Amino acid sequence: MEETPRSIGSPPLHSIYENDPDLRDLVMQFVDELDHHVQSIRSACLSEDFATLRRISHQLKGAAGGYGFDPIGHSAARLEDDMLADEMDISGISERVEDLITTCRAAVRPTDS
C-alpha cells in the first residue's frame, strides 16, 4: 500500500503504539485513512464548510490519541478550538488547517518487523 506523502522537511511522525503487536494493524489502518481525512479537510476549508471542518477536526482530536498520534490530536484540537471561538478568524483557521494537514501527512505506517 502507498504511504501517505509527507511534507518536505517535516520529520516523520510515528505512533507510540507502532511496535505493539496488538495495535499495529489498527495503527496502519489509521495512517492509511489519513489521506482521505486530509482531502476532506482541504475540501471543507476551500468550500468554507465549517460544520464539516469542525466535525472532522473533532473526530481526529479524539481518534489520533487512541492510535498513538498525540501531535495530530493536539493540532486537531487547536483547529476545533479556533472554530468554536465567538468570532472565527478565517486566516487563523486556514493556518490551523494547514498545520493539521502537515501533521497528518507526517504520520508514517509502522515498518515490517
Backbone as a printed PyTorch tensor [residue, N CA C, xyz], in Angstrom:
tensor([[[  0.8390,  -1.1680,   0.0000],
         [  0.0000,   0.0000,   0.0000],
         [  0.8890,   1.2380,   0.0000]],

        [[  0.4610,   2.2840,  -0.6830],
         [  1.2480,   3.5050,  -0.8090],
         [  1.2230,   4.2970,   0.4880]],

        [[  2.3700,   4.8570,   0.8430],
         [  2.4530,   5.6550,   2.0590],
         [  1.8560,   7.0290,   1.8250]],

        [[  1.3190,   7.6280,   2.8970],
         [  0.8280,   8.9890,   2.8240],
         [  2.0130,   9.9120,   2.6110]],

        [[  1.9350,  10.8400,   1.6200],
         [  3.0870,  11.7130,   1.3750],
         [  3.3340,  12.6460,   2.5560]],

        [[  4.5940,  12.7700,   2.9130],
         [  4.9590,  13.6850,   3.9920],
         [  5.3600,  15.0160,   3.4000]],

        [[  5.1420,  16.0800,   4.1500],
         [  5.5620,  17.3990,   3.7230],
         [  7.0820,  17.4650,   3.7300]],

        [[  7.6270,  18.1930,   2.7930],
         [  9.0730,  18.3480,   2.7040],
         [  9.5790,  19.0000,   3.9870]],

        [[ 10.6110,  18.4090,   4.5650],
         [ 11.2060,  18.9660,   5.7740],
         [ 10.4740,  18.6040,   7.0460]],

        [[  9.3590,  17.9390,   6.9330],
         [  8.5950,  17.5520,   8.1060],
         [  9.1210,  16.2130,   8.6130]],

        [[  9.5400,  16.1440,   9.8780],
         [ 10.0590,  14.8640,  10.3760],
         [  8.9340,  13.8320,  10.4320]],

        [[  9.2650,  12.5800,  10.2020],
         [  8.2330,  11.5430,  10.2590],
         [  7.6300,  11.4460,  11.6590]],

        [[  6.3510,  11.2030,  11.6890],
         [  5.6170,  11.0930,  12.9450],
         [  5.2250,   9.6290,  13.1330]],

        [[  5.7540,   9.0280,  14.1810],
         [  5.4970,   7.6170,  14.4610],
         [  4.5130,   7.4910,  15.6260]],

        [[  3.6620,   6.4940,  15.5440],
         [  2.7500,   6.1960,  16.6360],
         [  3.5390,   5.6270,  17.8130]],

        [[  3.1330,   5.9760,  19.0030],
         [  3.7620,   5.3870,  20.1800],
         [  3.4100,   3.9040,  20.2900]],

        [[  2.4220,   3.4550,  19.4990],
         [  1.9900,   2.0530,  19.5250],
         [  2.4890,   1.2550,  18.3230]],

        [[  3.3730,   1.8130,  17.5200],
         [  3.7590,   1.1250,  16.2840],
         [  4.4250,  -0.2290,  16.5290]],

        [[  5.0060,  -0.4370,  17.6840],
         [  5.6530,  -1.7210,  17.9820],
         [  4.7950,  -2.6420,  18.8440]],

        [[  3.5750,  -2.2170,  19.1110],
         [  2.6590,  -3.0380,  19.8990],
         [  1.9530,  -4.0020,  18.9430]],

        [[  2.2220,  -5.3080,  19.0580],
         [  1.6440,  -6.2580,  18.1040],
         [  0.1130,  -6.2840,  18.1190]],

        [[ -0.4930,  -5.9150,  19.2410],
         [ -1.9540,  -5.9150,  19.3310],
         [ -2.5750,  -4.7060,  18.6240]],

        [[ -1.8160,  -3.6380,  18.4650],
         [ -2.3590,  -2.4060,  17.8820],
         [ -1.7860,  -2.0650,  16.5100]],

        [[ -0.7550,  -2.7660,  16.1220],
         [ -0.0310,  -2.4350,  14.8920],
         [ -0.9360,  -2.3180,  13.6680]],

        [[ -1.8100,  -3.3050,  13.4520],
         [ -2.6980,  -3.2720,  12.2900],
         [ -3.6700,  -2.0940,  12.3570]],

        [[ -4.1460,  -1.7780,  13.5530],
         [ -5.0540,  -0.6370,  13.7120],
         [ -4.3330,   0.6860,  13.4210]],

        [[ -3.0930,   0.7800,  13.8560],
         [ -2.2990,   1.9770,  13.5900],
         [ -2.0860,   2.1280,  12.0840]],

        [[ -1.7820,   1.0260,  11.4030],
         [ -1.5890,   1.0850,   9.9510],
         [ -2.8730,   1.5250,   9.2570]],

        [[ -3.9990,   1.0200,   9.6980],
         [ -5.2830,   1.4020,   9.1010],
         [ -5.5520,   2.8900,   9.3320]],

        [[ -5.2760,   3.3730,  10.5320],
         [ -5.4770,   4.7890,  10.8330],
         [ -4.6280,   5.6560,   9.9030]],

        [[ -3.3550,   5.3110,   9.7450],
         [ -2.4720,   6.0790,   8.8640],
         [ -2.9800,   6.0180,   7.4260]],

        [[ -3.4160,   4.8470,   6.9930],
         [ -3.9310,   4.7060,   5.6270],
         [ -5.1500,   5.5910,   5.3780]],

        [[ -5.9410,   5.8240,   6.4060],
         [ -7.1510,   6.6400,   6.2630],
         [ -6.8750,   8.1430,   6.3690]],

        [[ -5.6920,   8.5120,   6.8020],
         [ -5.3910,   9.9320,   6.9780],
         [ -5.4410,  10.7140,   5.6650]],

        [[ -5.0390,  10.0960,   4.5630],
         [ -5.0830,  10.8030,   3.2850],
         [ -6.5110,  11.2210,   2.9530]],

        [[ -7.4640,  10.3480,   3.2190],
         [ -8.8760,  10.6900,   2.9970],
         [ -9.2890,  11.8720,   3.8880]],

        [[ -8.8560,  11.8440,   5.1340],
         [ -9.1740,  12.9450,   6.0510],
         [ -8.5640,  14.2510,   5.5570]],

        [[ -7.3180,  14.1910,   5.0880],
         [ -6.6460,  15.3920,   4.5730],
         [ -7.4260,  15.9580,   3.3940]],

        [[ -7.8530,  15.1020,   2.4830],
         [ -8.6320,  15.5690,   1.3330],
         [ -9.9440,  16.1970,   1.7810]],

        [[-10.6080,  15.5920,   2.7550],
         [-11.8710,  16.1260,   3.2650],
         [-11.6700,  17.4610,   3.9810]],

        [[-10.5860,  17.5720,   4.7320],
         [-10.2720,  18.8150,   5.4350],
         [-10.0290,  19.9300,   4.4270]],

        [[ -9.2060,  19.6430,   3.4300],
         [ -8.8970,  20.6530,   2.4120],
         [-10.1610,  21.0740,   1.6690]],

        [[-10.9730,  20.1170,   1.2730],
         [-12.2100,  20.4080,   0.5510],
         [-13.1590,  21.2580,   1.4020]],

        [[-13.3270,  20.8920,   2.6620],
         [-14.2120,  21.6440,   3.5550],
         [-13.7020,  23.0660,   3.7570]],

        [[-12.3980,  23.2190,   3.8700],
         [-11.8190,  24.5500,   4.0510],
         [-12.0470,  25.4040,   2.7980]],

        [[-11.7620,  24.8340,   1.6330],
         [-11.9130,  25.5930,   0.3840],
         [-13.3580,  25.9990,   0.1170]],

        [[-14.2940,  25.1490,   0.5170],
         [-15.7100,  25.4630,   0.2870],
         [-16.3340,  26.1990,   1.4790]],

        [[-15.5010,  26.5000,   2.4870],
         [-15.9410,  27.1750,   3.7090],
         [-17.0870,  26.4290,   4.3830]],

        [[-16.9950,  25.1090,   4.3590],
         [-17.9560,  24.2340,   5.0300],
         [-17.4450,  24.0120,   6.4560]],

        [[-17.7100,  24.9850,   7.2990],
         [-17.1480,  24.9800,   8.6380],
         [-17.7450,  23.8860,   9.5310]],

        [[-18.9760,  23.4930,   9.2740],
         [-19.5740,  22.4090,  10.0620],
         [-18.8100,  21.1040,   9.8130]],

        [[-18.4950,  20.8190,   8.5630],
         [-17.7360,  19.6090,   8.2350],
         [-16.3200,  19.7010,   8.7850]],

        [[-15.7050,  20.8500,   8.6440],
         [-14.3530,  21.0540,   9.1510],
         [-14.3020,  20.8480,  10.6670]],

        [[-15.2850,  21.3590,  11.3510],
         [-15.3620,  21.2010,  12.8090],
         [-15.5710,  19.7160,  13.1660]],

        [[-16.4310,  19.0220,  12.4140],
         [-16.7000,  17.6100,  12.6800],
         [-15.4460,  16.7600,  12.4750]],

        [[-14.7330,  16.9920,  11.3700],
         [-13.5210,  16.2100,  11.0890],
         [-12.4500,  16.4920,  12.1410]],

        [[-12.2750,  17.7580,  12.4980],
         [-11.2480,  18.0800,  13.4930],
         [-11.6010,  17.4600,  14.8460]],

        [[-12.8790,  17.4460,  15.1790],
         [-13.3060,  16.8350,  16.4400],
         [-13.0370,  15.3240,  16.4210]],

        [[-13.3520,  14.6740,  15.3050],
         [-13.1180,  13.2320,  15.1910],
         [-11.6290,  12.9030,  15.2920]],

        [[-10.8060,  13.6760,  14.5770],
         [ -9.3590,  13.4290,  14.6230],
         [ -8.7890,  13.7080,  16.0070]],

        [[ -9.3120,  14.7230,  16.6650],
         [ -8.8460,  15.0430,  18.0190],
         [ -9.0290,  13.8350,  18.9230]],

        [[-10.1730,  13.1770,  18.8270],
         [-10.4390,  12.0260,  19.6750],
         [ -9.7070,  10.7650,  19.2510]],

        [[ -9.6510,  10.5290,  17.9560],
         [ -9.0910,   9.2720,  17.4590],
         [ -7.5700,   9.2340,  17.4840]],

        [[ -6.9320,  10.3340,  17.1720],
         [ -5.4720,  10.3400,  16.9980],
         [ -4.7360,   9.8610,  18.2530]],

        [[ -5.1570,  10.3210,  19.3960],
         [ -4.5070,   9.8990,  20.6390],
         [ -4.6670,   8.4130,  20.8870]],

        [[ -5.8100,   7.8700,  20.5380],
         [ -6.0650,   6.4510,  20.7200],
         [ -5.1730,   5.5670,  19.8610]],

        [[ -4.6690,   6.1450,  18.7670],
         [ -3.7690,   5.4080,  17.8780],
         [ -2.3140,   5.8110,  18.0870]],

        [[ -2.0670,   6.6200,  19.1120],
         [ -0.6940,   6.9760,  19.4680],
         [ -0.1140,   8.1400,  18.6970]],

        [[ -0.9650,   8.9650,  18.1220],
         [ -0.5140,  10.1380,  17.3770],
         [ -0.9920,  11.4150,  18.0740]],

        [[ -0.4670,  11.6590,  19.2710],
         [ -0.8760,  12.8330,  20.0380],
         [ -0.6930,  14.1530,  19.2840]],

        [[  0.3860,  14.3440,  18.5110],
         [  0.5270,  15.6140,  17.7920],
         [ -0.6300,  15.8940,  16.8280]],

        [[ -1.1740,  14.8600,  16.2040],
         [ -2.3300,  15.0610,  15.3260],
         [ -3.5310,  15.4820,  16.1660]],

        [[ -3.7280,  14.8250,  17.2900],
         [ -4.8300,  15.1810,  18.1810],
         [ -4.7310,  16.6020,  18.6860]],

        [[ -3.5200,  17.0250,  19.0410],
         [ -3.3320,  18.3970,  19.5340],
         [ -3.5960,  19.4150,  18.4290]],

        [[ -3.1300,  19.1200,  17.2260],
         [ -3.3430,  20.0170,  16.0960],
         [ -4.8350,  20.1250,  15.7700]],

        [[ -5.5250,  18.9960,  15.7860],
         [ -6.9690,  18.9890,  15.5260],
         [ -7.7150,  19.7510,  16.6200]],

        [[ -7.2750,  19.6190,  17.8660],
         [ -7.9180,  20.3300,  18.9810],
         [ -7.7580,  21.8390,  18.8290]],

        [[ -6.5810,  22.2830,  18.3850],
         [ -6.3780,  23.7300,  18.1800],
         [ -7.3080,  24.2520,  17.0970]],

        [[ -7.4680,  23.4800,  16.0150],
         [ -8.3900,  23.8900,  14.9520],
         [ -9.8170,  23.9370,  15.4840]],

        [[-10.2180,  22.9100,  16.1840],
         [-11.5790,  22.8890,  16.7240],
         [-11.8060,  24.0590,  17.6860]],

        [[-10.8450,  24.3290,  18.5520],
         [-10.9760,  25.4440,  19.4950],
         [-11.1360,  26.7720,  18.7690]],

        [[-10.3330,  26.9750,  17.7160],
         [-10.4470,  28.2190,  16.9460],
         [-11.8170,  28.3460,  16.2930]],

        [[-12.3690,  27.2330,  15.8670],
         [-13.6640,  27.2670,  15.2030],
         [-14.8070,  27.4820,  16.1850]],

        [[-14.5880,  27.1710,  17.4430],
         [-15.6220,  27.3570,  18.4560],
         [-15.5700,  28.7400,  19.0910]],

        [[-14.5790,  29.5400,  18.7060],
         [-14.4570,  30.8930,  19.2570],
         [-15.6670,  31.7290,  18.8420]],

        [[-15.9830,  32.7280,  19.6560],
         [-17.1340,  33.5940,  19.3620],
         [-17.0240,  34.2440,  17.9870]],

        [[-15.8250,  34.6800,  17.6440],
         [-15.5980,  35.2810,  16.3260],
         [-14.4880,  34.4990,  15.6440]],

        [[-14.8610,  33.7730,  14.5910],
         [-13.8680,  32.9770,  13.8800],
         [-12.9550,  33.8830,  13.0710]],

        [[-11.6710,  33.6170,  13.1630],
         [-10.6550,  34.3000,  12.3740],
         [-10.3250,  33.3950,  11.1960]],

        [[-10.8250,  33.7540,  10.0130],
         [-10.6750,  32.8930,   8.8380],
         [ -9.2020,  32.6270,   8.5200]],

        [[ -8.3560,  33.6450,   8.6060],
         [ -6.9370,  33.4200,   8.3020],
         [ -6.3090,  32.5100,   9.3570]],

        [[ -6.7220,  32.6520,  10.6040],
         [ -6.2260,  31.7770,  11.6590],
         [ -6.6760,  30.3420,  11.4470]],

        [[ -7.9080,  30.1730,  11.0070],
         [ -8.4180,  28.8320,  10.7290],
         [ -7.6440,  28.2170,   9.5740]],

        [[ -7.3580,  29.0060,   8.5480],
         [ -6.5770,  28.4920,   7.4160],
         [ -5.2030,  28.0180,   7.8690]],

        [[ -4.5730,  28.7660,   8.7680],
         [ -3.2680,  28.3540,   9.3050],
         [ -3.3940,  27.0590,  10.0940]],

        [[ -4.4480,  26.9410,  10.8910],
         [ -4.6610,  25.7140,  11.6860],
         [ -4.9350,  24.5270,  10.7720]],

        [[ -5.6690,  24.7630,   9.6810],
         [ -5.9400,  23.6960,   8.7140],
         [ -4.6320,  23.2090,   8.1110]],

        [[ -3.7860,  24.1390,   7.6910],
         [ -2.5020,  23.7480,   7.0920],
         [ -1.6200,  23.0140,   8.1000]],

        [[ -1.6510,  23.4530,   9.3600],
         [ -0.8910,  22.7720,  10.4080],
         [ -1.3880,  21.3410,  10.5920]],

        [[ -2.7090,  21.1640,  10.6120],
         [ -3.2760,  19.8300,  10.7810],
         [ -2.9330,  18.9390,   9.5860]],

        [[ -3.0350,  19.4800,   8.3890],
         [ -2.7060,  18.7060,   7.1920],
         [ -1.2360,  18.2890,   7.2190]],

        [[ -0.3520,  19.2220,   7.5520],
         [  1.0770,  18.9180,   7.6190],
         [  1.3520,  17.8380,   8.6610]],

        [[  0.6980,  17.9360,   9.7970],
         [  0.8970,  16.9570,  10.8620],
         [  0.3730,  15.5830,  10.4420]],

        [[ -0.7790,  15.5560,   9.7950],
         [ -1.3400,  14.2750,   9.3200],
         [ -0.4220,  13.6440,   8.2860]],

        [[  0.1150,  14.4470,   7.3880],
         [  0.9830,  13.9210,   6.3290],
         [  2.3200,  13.4410,   6.8630]],

        [[  2.6770,  13.8600,   8.0610],
         [  3.9410,  13.4120,   8.6630],
         [  3.8170,  12.0090,   9.2340]],

        [[  2.5870,  11.5510,   9.4770],
         [  2.3800,  10.2340,  10.0700],
         [  2.8540,   9.1400,   9.1210]],

        [[  3.5440,   8.1690,   9.6820],
         [  4.0550,   7.0560,   8.8880],
         [  3.5180,   5.7390,   9.4150]],

        [[  3.3730,   4.8000,   8.4860],
         [  2.9380,   3.4530,   8.8460],
         [  4.0710,   2.7500,   9.5800]],

        [[  3.7310,   1.8640,  10.5070],
         [  4.7790,   1.0440,  11.1300],
         [  5.4730,   0.2190,  10.0580]],

        [[  6.7690,   0.0340,  10.2090],
         [  7.5230,  -0.7720,   9.2470],
         [  7.3780,  -2.2360,   9.6050]],

        [[  7.5520,  -3.0660,   8.6030],
         [  7.5020,  -4.5060,   8.8450],
         [  8.6880,  -4.9220,   9.7120]],

        [[  8.4030,  -5.7140,  10.7080],
         [  9.4620,  -6.1570,  11.6140],
         [ 10.1600,  -7.3740,  11.0740]]])
